[in-house]
Amino acid sequence: QEINQVQYWVNRSDTNNSFSFDQCKKKLKEKLYEVIESELIADVDLGIFLSSGIDSSLIASIASKISKKKINTFSLGFNDKYYDESSDSEKIAEYIGSNHKKLFIDDVDYIKSIKKISSIYCEPFSDSSQIVTIPLCDFASKYVKVCLTGDGGDELFGGYNRYINGKKLEKYFYNNINYFEKYILEKIQNINNQKINNLFSKFEKFIPNSFRIDNLILKLKKIAKSKLNSENFFEFYIKNLSHDGDKITKNKQDFLFMKKYFEKSIDIENTMMFFDQNFYLPDDLVVKMERASMASSLEIRSPFLHPEIVEFANTIPLQYKISNKQGKLITRSILEELLPKKYLLKKKKGFLVPLESLLKGELKQWSENILFSKRVNEHNFYSIDTIKQEWIKFQNNEIINFYKFWDLIVFQNWYEDHF
């Protein structure tokens, strides 16, 4: 019997320049209230994941206005101050009057969560924020059966640094490398990534949001290497999203189906956002959250991903989303009517995980047992000798892309659990 495949919904990016900022804002606000009101309908207890960021704060603030009873909010806390934003989310929860509960993640939680990954995801899925998403969903499920999230806000309204700096990235790629750039690149090779993170956390109040880039040194090194080995901007972009640019170089044909989004580019920022809406969101972020939540019998609802919001967001002119080194202008503006500005000044960390320190500390021995397992020789997916050399450099604080190790750890752990 023949199977017919039909796409039931098509995501489009058609900017409408006929609306003013205030008209767009009014219409988006109305749609958000309508969608969130419909998402709050449930026969069971419902909650909201609340960080200190624009997206979840906006969802929670609107929900608190609409709901006839006190809303429940949940947040994460970390020992590492660079990653912890729980005090900020608590202040927001207090302001909107929610029943707020915080899960403080410790070393035991990390280990317990990691041991569940291969069974929860059933494939070698390695977004490291899964490590904290799993216990957060498990924690929330003890109190509620449905949770709202702010997923999609970044991709629809220009939240990531790569969008805000999109034109600079494009210009950087097409310009020849000059002597000053070579000098800077040589100097950053020996800077410790963790020390820069710690330094940023100490002076966070004085650093503008546009300069607060997590794992800055690691990202600068990756950008420089990607530029040298990429034939076009598309290849450069996906290498910077990837944890292993060399793998993409060797398997370029596997990624060509994605290239069409970059071939008719009017502006690079919208191209990046639309690309991420079609790949990064459904293939990574939604998978991560949905599988982690269902493992705890928790239903997830993401108002920003409602078709009405997505379709309207993609008609909003770029300058209403990104301007003057700041993203999410339009959603930030709506939130400013609901929350005092003092709650919106900090850059949110999201579900960042202190992976570098974990791989050098609590997870070091466990990781080595998996990375250098005898069973690696059964598939030869990677060379133990090569990875061991990189691992030693990493443990000696050289700048190595530690996310690559996590990819391999998740793969090998999944392989040994299922084969």
C-alpha positions as a Python dict, from the first residue, in 0.01 Angstrom:
ca = {
    (1, 'Q'): (0, 0, 0),
    (2, 'E'): (129, 346, -94),
    (3, 'I'): (186, 596, 187),
    (4, 'N'): (114, 963, 118),
    (5, 'Q'): (303, 1219, 323),
    (6, 'V'): (126, 1552, 371),
    (7, 'Q'): (271, 1850, 554),
    (8, 'Y'): (-16, 1975, 770),
    (9, 'W'): (143, 2312, 852),
    (10, 'V'): (410, 2517, 674),
    (11, 'N'): (618, 2775, 858),
    (12, 'R'): (663, 3091, 651),
    (13, 'S'): (867, 3407, 696),
    (14, 'D'): (682, 3696, 530),
    (15, 'T'): (767, 4032, 684),
    (16, 'N'): (488, 4291, 682),
    (17, 'N'): (632, 4645, 693),
    (18, 'S'): (295, 4821, 693),
    (19, 'F'): (250, 4804, 1072),
    (20, 'S'): (410, 5042, 1320),
    (21, 'F'): (590, 4911, 1631),
    (22, 'D'): (293, 4999, 1852),
    (23, 'Q'): (47, 4825, 1617),
    (24, 'C'): (261, 4509, 1611),
    (25, 'K'): (304, 4520, 1987),
    (26, 'K'): (-73, 4560, 2046),
    (27, 'K'): (-155, 4271, 1813),
    (28, 'L'): (115, 4041, 1958),
    (29, 'K'): (0, 4121, 2311),
    (30, 'E'): (-360, 4033, 2225),
    (31, 'K'): (-253, 3705, 2065),
    (32, 'L'): (-34, 3612, 2363),
    (33, 'Y'): (-320, 3675, 2607),
    (34, 'E'): (-557, 3463, 2393),
    (35, 'V'): (-312, 3175, 2352),
    (36, 'I'): (-197, 3170, 2716),
    (37, 'E'): (-559, 3180, 2833),
    (38, 'S'): (-633, 2874, 2619),
    (39, 'E'): (-317, 2698, 2745),
    (40, 'L'): (-423, 2753, 3107),
    (41, 'I'): (-733, 2538, 3056),
    (42, 'A'): (-667, 2206, 3230),
    (43, 'D'): (-848, 1952, 3448),
    (44, 'V'): (-530, 1906, 3653),
    (45, 'D'): (-291, 2136, 3842),
    (46, 'L'): (-76, 2351, 3614),
    (47, 'G'): (257, 2533, 3654),
    (48, 'I'): (514, 2744, 3466),
    (49, 'F'): (890, 2704, 3437),
    (50, 'L'): (1027, 3044, 3542),
    (51, 'S'): (1383, 3163, 3483),
    (52, 'S'): (1472, 3530, 3511),
    (53, 'G'): (1457, 3573, 3132),
    (54, 'I'): (1215, 3765, 2911),
    (55, 'D'): (1029, 3464, 2769),
    (56, 'S'): (929, 3271, 3081),
    (57, 'S'): (874, 3595, 3278),
    (58, 'L'): (634, 3718, 3009),
    (59, 'I'): (440, 3388, 3006),
    (60, 'A'): (421, 3381, 3388),
    (61, 'S'): (326, 3750, 3418),
    (62, 'I'): (41, 3721, 3165),
    (63, 'A'): (-76, 3393, 3321),
    (64, 'S'): (-87, 3555, 3666),
    (65, 'K'): (-310, 3831, 3524),
    (66, 'I'): (-547, 3585, 3355),
    (67, 'S'): (-564, 3300, 3606),
    (68, 'K'): (-844, 3304, 3861),
    (69, 'K'): (-622, 3128, 4112),
    (70, 'K'): (-258, 3161, 4214),
    (71, 'I'): (-25, 3019, 3950),
    (72, 'N'): (256, 2774, 4032),
    (73, 'T'): (609, 2853, 3917),
    (74, 'F'): (926, 2640, 3923),
    (75, 'S'): (1291, 2736, 3889),
    (76, 'L'): (1640, 2588, 3917),
    (77, 'G'): (1920, 2679, 4157),
    (78, 'F'): (2293, 2602, 4119),
    (79, 'N'): (2592, 2600, 4353),
    (80, 'D'): (2800, 2771, 4085),
    (81, 'K'): (2707, 3142, 4104),
    (82, 'Y'): (2785, 3196, 3736),
    (83, 'Y'): (2498, 2965, 3640),
    (84, 'D'): (2259, 3044, 3925),
    (85, 'E'): (1968, 3283, 3862),
    (86, 'S'): (1729, 3145, 4121),
    (87, 'S'): (1727, 3459, 4338),
    (88, 'D'): (1618, 3666, 4037),
    (89, 'S'): (1337, 3425, 3946),
    (90, 'E'): (1225, 3424, 4312),
    (91, 'K'): (1193, 3804, 4306),
    (92, 'I'): (983, 3786, 3987),
    (93, 'A'): (765, 3512, 4140),
    (94, 'E'): (714, 3725, 4452),
    (95, 'Y'): (615, 4026, 4240),
    (96, 'I'): (356, 3837, 4032),
    (97, 'G'): (233, 3649, 4341),
    (98, 'S'): (291, 3289, 4233),
    (99, 'N'): (333, 2976, 4444),
    (100, 'H'): (704, 2942, 4375),
    (101, 'K'): (916, 2631, 4424),
    (102, 'K'): (1288, 2601, 4357),
    (103, 'L'): (1491, 2288, 4288),
    (104, 'F'): (1852, 2320, 4395),
    (105, 'I'): (2069, 2098, 4175),
    (106, 'D'): (2367, 1927, 4340),
    (107, 'D'): (2625, 1667, 4236),
    (108, 'V'): (2398, 1374, 4326),
    (109, 'D'): (2124, 1513, 4098),
    (110, 'Y'): (2370, 1545, 3808),
    (111, 'I'): (2479, 1183, 3838),
    (112, 'K'): (2123, 1048, 3877),
    (113, 'S'): (2006, 1249, 3577),
    (114, 'I'): (2294, 1145, 3351),
    (115, 'K'): (2229, 776, 3420),
    (116, 'K'): (1873, 820, 3287),
    (117, 'I'): (1964, 989, 2957),
    (118, 'S'): (2002, 684, 2732),
    (119, 'S'): (1669, 535, 2846),
    (120, 'I'): (1474, 863, 2830),
    (121, 'Y'): (1593, 972, 2485),
    (122, 'C'): (1634, 626, 2326),
    (123, 'E'): (1892, 775, 2084),
    (124, 'P'): (2231, 948, 2124),
    (125, 'F'): (2079, 1289, 2198),
    (126, 'S'): (2334, 1521, 2359),
    (127, 'D'): (2209, 1869, 2442),
    (128, 'S'): (2387, 1908, 2778),
    (129, 'S'): (2101, 2109, 2931),
    (130, 'Q'): (1909, 1778, 2937),
    (131, 'I'): (2111, 1708, 3254),
    (132, 'V'): (1908, 1968, 3447),
    (133, 'T'): (1586, 1949, 3242),
    (134, 'I'): (1527, 1589, 3358),
    (135, 'P'): (1534, 1663, 3736),
    (136, 'L'): (1338, 1989, 3688),
    (137, 'C'): (1054, 1804, 3512),
    (138, 'D'): (1061, 1530, 3775),
    (139, 'F'): (1046, 1794, 4051),
    (140, 'A'): (754, 1984, 3891),
    (141, 'S'): (559, 1661, 3831),
    (142, 'K'): (533, 1611, 4207),
    (143, 'Y'): (311, 1921, 4226),
    (144, 'V'): (149, 1965, 3881),
    (145, 'K'): (68, 1762, 3570),
    (146, 'V'): (103, 2041, 3309),
    (147, 'C'): (375, 2304, 3272),
    (148, 'L'): (409, 2606, 3043),
    (149, 'T'): (752, 2703, 2906),
    (150, 'G'): (904, 3000, 2726),
    (151, 'D'): (1050, 2784, 2447),
    (152, 'G'): (1054, 2957, 2108),
    (153, 'G'): (1091, 3314, 2233),
    (154, 'D'): (1456, 3339, 2129),
    (155, 'E'): (1408, 3199, 1778),
    (156, 'L'): (1098, 3409, 1704),
    (157, 'F'): (1200, 3743, 1850),
    (158, 'G'): (1580, 3758, 1811),
    (159, 'G'): (1712, 3652, 2151),
    (160, 'Y'): (2043, 3485, 2073),
    (161, 'N'): (2372, 3674, 2045),
    (162, 'R'): (2428, 3519, 1703),
    (163, 'Y'): (2123, 3706, 1572),
    (164, 'I'): (2211, 4033, 1743),
    (165, 'N'): (2563, 4011, 1597),
    (166, 'G'): (2449, 3851, 1270),
    (167, 'K'): (2570, 4128, 1038),
    (168, 'K'): (2906, 4142, 1217),
    (169, 'L'): (2944, 3765, 1179),
    (170, 'E'): (2862, 3790, 808),
    (171, 'K'): (3108, 4077, 759),
    (172, 'Y'): (3373, 3891, 957),
    (173, 'F'): (3334, 3580, 741),
    (174, 'Y'): (3370, 3764, 410),
    (175, 'N'): (3663, 3987, 519),
    (176, 'N'): (4021, 3864, 487),
    (177, 'I'): (4200, 3784, 814),
    (178, 'N'): (4425, 4077, 906),
    (179, 'Y'): (4738, 4087, 1121),
    (180, 'F'): (4553, 4229, 1423),
    (181, 'E'): (4302, 3944, 1411),
    (182, 'K'): (4582, 3685, 1387),
    (183, 'Y'): (4749, 3843, 1690),
    (184, 'I'): (4427, 3835, 1896),
    (185, 'L'): (4356, 3474, 1794),
    (186, 'E'): (4704, 3366, 1901),
    (187, 'K'): (4661, 3535, 2240),
    (188, 'I'): (4321, 3382, 2323),
    (189, 'Q'): (4453, 3028, 2271),
    (190, 'N'): (4606, 3034, 2619),
    (191, 'I'): (4321, 3201, 2809),
    (192, 'N'): (4132, 2977, 3050),
    (193, 'N'): (3764, 2961, 2954),
    (194, 'Q'): (3643, 2893, 3311),
    (195, 'K'): (3842, 3186, 3452),
    (196, 'I'): (3677, 3421, 3202),
    (197, 'N'): (3332, 3289, 3304),
    (198, 'N'): (3415, 3347, 3671),
    (199, 'L'): (3549, 3696, 3598),
    (200, 'F'): (3229, 3784, 3412),
    (201, 'S'): (3016, 3664, 3703),
    (202, 'K'): (3203, 3896, 3942),
    (203, 'F'): (3157, 4205, 3724),
    (204, 'E'): (2820, 4107, 3573),
    (205, 'K'): (2643, 4425, 3688),
    (206, 'F'): (2886, 4642, 3492),
    (207, 'I'): (2893, 4443, 3167),
    (208, 'P'): (2634, 4534, 2898),
    (209, 'N'): (2405, 4245, 2795),
    (210, 'S'): (2545, 4243, 2440),
    (211, 'F'): (2893, 4159, 2580),
    (212, 'R'): (2779, 3884, 2818),
    (213, 'I'): (2854, 3582, 2602),
    (214, 'D'): (2881, 3251, 2785),
    (215, 'N'): (3199, 3054, 2717),
    (216, 'L'): (3329, 3354, 2520),
    (217, 'I'): (3685, 3230, 2461),
    (218, 'L'): (3566, 2889, 2342),
    (219, 'K'): (3322, 3053, 2099),
    (220, 'L'): (3584, 3297, 1963),
    (221, 'K'): (3817, 3008, 1892),
    (222, 'K'): (3541, 2812, 1717),
    (223, 'I'): (3442, 3113, 1503),
    (224, 'A'): (3803, 3164, 1392),
    (225, 'K'): (3853, 2796, 1301),
    (226, 'S'): (3519, 2779, 1117),
    (227, 'K'): (3612, 3079, 904),
    (228, 'L'): (3933, 2913, 784),
    (229, 'N'): (3760, 2587, 684),
    (230, 'S'): (3426, 2700, 536),
    (231, 'E'): (3342, 2754, 169),
    (232, 'N'): (3038, 2975, 232),
    (233, 'F'): (2849, 3148, 515),
    (234, 'F'): (2600, 2861, 550),
    (235, 'E'): (2881, 2616, 624),
    (236, 'F'): (3039, 2869, 861),
    (237, 'Y'): (2708, 2908, 1049),
    (238, 'I'): (2630, 2539, 1099),
    (239, 'K'): (2989, 2472, 1210),
    (240, 'N'): (2944, 2731, 1482),
    (241, 'L'): (2622, 2560, 1592),
    (242, 'S'): (2798, 2223, 1590),
    (243, 'H'): (3036, 2081, 1850),
    (244, 'D'): (3260, 1927, 1584),
    (245, 'G'): (3320, 2136, 1271),
    (246, 'D'): (3561, 1876, 1129),
    (247, 'K'): (3276, 1622, 1112),
    (248, 'I'): (3073, 1869, 903),
    (249, 'T'): (3370, 1927, 670),
    (250, 'K'): (3392, 1551, 609),
    (251, 'N'): (3015, 1506, 565),
    (252, 'K'): (2904, 1823, 382),
    (253, 'Q'): (2653, 1640, 164),
    (254, 'D'): (2447, 1546, 470),
    (255, 'F'): (2370, 1912, 540),
    (256, 'L'): (2294, 2045, 191),
    (257, 'F'): (1916, 2006, 234),
    (258, 'M'): (1935, 2288, 492),
    (259, 'K'): (2121, 2529, 264),
    (260, 'K'): (1810, 2660, 84),
    (261, 'Y'): (1730, 2886, 380),
    (262, 'F'): (2054, 3078, 318),
    (263, 'E'): (2028, 3111, -61),
    (264, 'K'): (1755, 3377, -75),
    (265, 'S'): (1874, 3578, 223),
    (266, 'I'): (1737, 3935, 245),
    (267, 'D'): (1890, 3991, 588),
    (268, 'I'): (2106, 3746, 775),
    (269, 'E'): (1929, 3786, 1112),
    (270, 'N'): (1590, 3670, 978),
    (271, 'T'): (1764, 3391, 788),
    (272, 'M'): (1928, 3265, 1108),
    (273, 'M'): (1603, 3286, 1306),
    (274, 'F'): (1398, 3105, 1040),
    (275, 'F'): (1668, 2838, 1003),
    (276, 'D'): (1665, 2776, 1380),
    (277, 'Q'): (1283, 2764, 1385),
    (278, 'N'): (1291, 2485, 1128),
    (279, 'F'): (1582, 2282, 1266),
    (280, 'Y'): (1722, 2382, 1607),
    (281, 'L'): (1382, 2418, 1775),
    (282, 'P'): (1205, 2099, 1657),
    (283, 'D'): (1515, 1877, 1641),
    (284, 'D'): (1680, 1985, 1965),
    (285, 'L'): (1497, 2209, 2214),
    (286, 'V'): (1151, 2058, 2177),
    (287, 'V'): (1286, 1701, 2175),
    (288, 'K'): (1491, 1772, 2488),
    (289, 'M'): (1196, 1914, 2681),
    (290, 'E'): (922, 1678, 2557),
    (291, 'R'): (1109, 1357, 2630),
    (292, 'A'): (1238, 1476, 2968),
    (293, 'S'): (886, 1583, 3069),
    (294, 'M'): (705, 1270, 2949),
    (295, 'A'): (954, 1056, 3143),
    (296, 'S'): (790, 1214, 3451),
    (297, 'S'): (435, 1208, 3306),
    (298, 'L'): (440, 1588, 3280),
    (299, 'E'): (266, 1760, 2987),
    (300, 'I'): (450, 2058, 2836),
    (301, 'R'): (278, 2352, 2664),
    (302, 'S'): (478, 2625, 2489),
    (303, 'P'): (262, 2931, 2407),
    (304, 'F'): (525, 3089, 2179),
    (305, 'L'): (511, 2778, 1958),
    (306, 'H'): (137, 2809, 1899),
    (307, 'P'): (87, 2846, 1520),
    (308, 'E'): (-85, 3184, 1561),
    (309, 'I'): (212, 3327, 1751),
    (310, 'V'): (471, 3177, 1514),
    (311, 'E'): (290, 3299, 1203),
    (312, 'F'): (245, 3651, 1338),
    (313, 'A'): (601, 3671, 1478),
    (314, 'N'): (740, 3597, 1132),
    (315, 'T'): (557, 3899, 986),
    (316, 'I'): (704, 4143, 1242),
    (317, 'P'): (978, 4367, 1090),
    (318, 'L'): (1332, 4285, 1206),
    (319, 'Q'): (1391, 4632, 1355),
    (320, 'Y'): (1105, 4566, 1602),
    (321, 'K'): (1294, 4260, 1728),
    (322, 'I'): (1664, 4354, 1709),
    (323, 'S'): (1815, 4702, 1734),
    (324, 'N'): (2110, 4876, 1905),
    (325, 'K'): (2276, 4549, 2010),
    (326, 'Q'): (1962, 4426, 2185),
    (327, 'G'): (1718, 4152, 2093),
    (328, 'K'): (1354, 4077, 2183),
    (329, 'L'): (1261, 4446, 2168),
    (330, 'I'): (891, 4382, 2116),
    (331, 'T'): (845, 4111, 2384),
    (332, 'R'): (1064, 4310, 2624),
    (333, 'S'): (839, 4613, 2565),
    (334, 'I'): (526, 4410, 2649),
    (335, 'L'): (692, 4274, 2963),
    (336, 'E'): (791, 4624, 3078),
    (337, 'E'): (420, 4695, 3120),
    (338, 'L'): (388, 4396, 3354),
    (339, 'L'): (718, 4392, 3549),
    (340, 'P'): (940, 4672, 3686),
    (341, 'K'): (1250, 4732, 3470),
    (342, 'K'): (1488, 4629, 3751),
    (343, 'Y'): (1384, 4266, 3693),
    (344, 'L'): (1477, 4282, 3323),
    (345, 'L'): (1833, 4410, 3343),
    (346, 'K'): (2018, 4081, 3392),
    (347, 'K'): (2106, 3840, 3114),
    (348, 'K'): (1938, 3507, 3177),
    (349, 'K'): (2146, 3190, 3187),
    (350, 'G'): (1860, 2960, 3086),
    (351, 'F'): (1934, 2592, 3134),
    (352, 'L'): (2310, 2629, 3106),
    (353, 'V'): (2501, 2351, 3278),
    (354, 'P'): (2851, 2384, 3433),
    (355, 'L'): (2964, 2105, 3199),
    (356, 'E'): (3331, 2207, 3187),
    (357, 'S'): (3376, 2192, 3565),
    (358, 'L'): (3172, 1869, 3587),
    (359, 'L'): (3393, 1694, 3330),
    (360, 'K'): (3701, 1806, 3523),
    (361, 'G'): (3552, 1716, 3861),
    (362, 'E'): (3254, 1501, 3963),
    (363, 'L'): (3212, 1336, 3622),
    (364, 'K'): (3578, 1295, 3531),
    (365, 'Q'): (3627, 929, 3627),
    (366, 'W'): (3284, 824, 3501),
    (367, 'S'): (3345, 1004, 3170),
    (368, 'E'): (3686, 841, 3122),
    (369, 'N'): (3537, 494, 3182),
    (370, 'I'): (3288, 558, 2900),
    (371, 'L'): (3507, 754, 2656),
    (372, 'F'): (3790, 501, 2672),
    (373, 'S'): (3579, 187, 2707),
    (374, 'K'): (3702, -129, 2528),
    (375, 'R'): (3368, -138, 2346),
    (376, 'V'): (3460, 170, 2143),
    (377, 'N'): (3656, -67, 1917),
    (378, 'E'): (3329, -239, 1817),
    (379, 'H'): (3213, 58, 1608),
    (380, 'N'): (3521, 277, 1554),
    (381, 'F'): (3299, 585, 1555),
    (382, 'Y'): (3591, 774, 1709),
    (383, 'S'): (3955, 709, 1788),
    (384, 'I'): (4032, 654, 2157),
    (385, 'D'): (4392, 772, 2108),
    (386, 'T'): (4287, 1099, 1944),
    (387, 'I'): (4019, 1174, 2204),
    (388, 'K'): (4257, 1080, 2486),
    (389, 'Q'): (4508, 1340, 2362),
    (390, 'E'): (4237, 1607, 2352),
    (391, 'W'): (4107, 1497, 2693),
    (392, 'I'): (4451, 1538, 2853),
    (393, 'K'): (4482, 1889, 2703),
    (394, 'F'): (4133, 1973, 2832),
    (395, 'Q'): (4218, 1849, 3183),
    (396, 'N'): (4531, 2069, 3168),
    (397, 'N'): (4304, 2370, 3104),
    (398, 'E'): (4382, 2413, 2734),
    (399, 'I'): (4086, 2550, 2535),
    (400, 'I'): (3921, 2238, 2395),
    (401, 'N'): (3556, 2222, 2287),
    (402, 'F'): (3432, 2016, 2582),
    (403, 'Y'): (3082, 1982, 2429),
    (404, 'K'): (3238, 1742, 2179),
    (405, 'F'): (3328, 1512, 2471),
    (406, 'W'): (2968, 1521, 2588),
    (407, 'D'): (2848, 1416, 2240),
    (408, 'L'): (3080, 1115, 2249),
    (409, 'I'): (2996, 1026, 2610),
    (410, 'V'): (2622, 1027, 2534),
    (411, 'F'): (2678, 822, 2219),
    (412, 'Q'): (2897, 559, 2387),
    (413, 'N'): (2671, 535, 2693),
    (414, 'W'): (2367, 489, 2465),
    (415, 'Y'): (2555, 230, 2255),
    (416, 'E'): (2656, 22, 2558),
    (417, 'D'): (2305, 35, 2703),
    (418, 'H'): (2133, -81, 2382),
    (419, 'F'): (2379, -310, 2201),
}
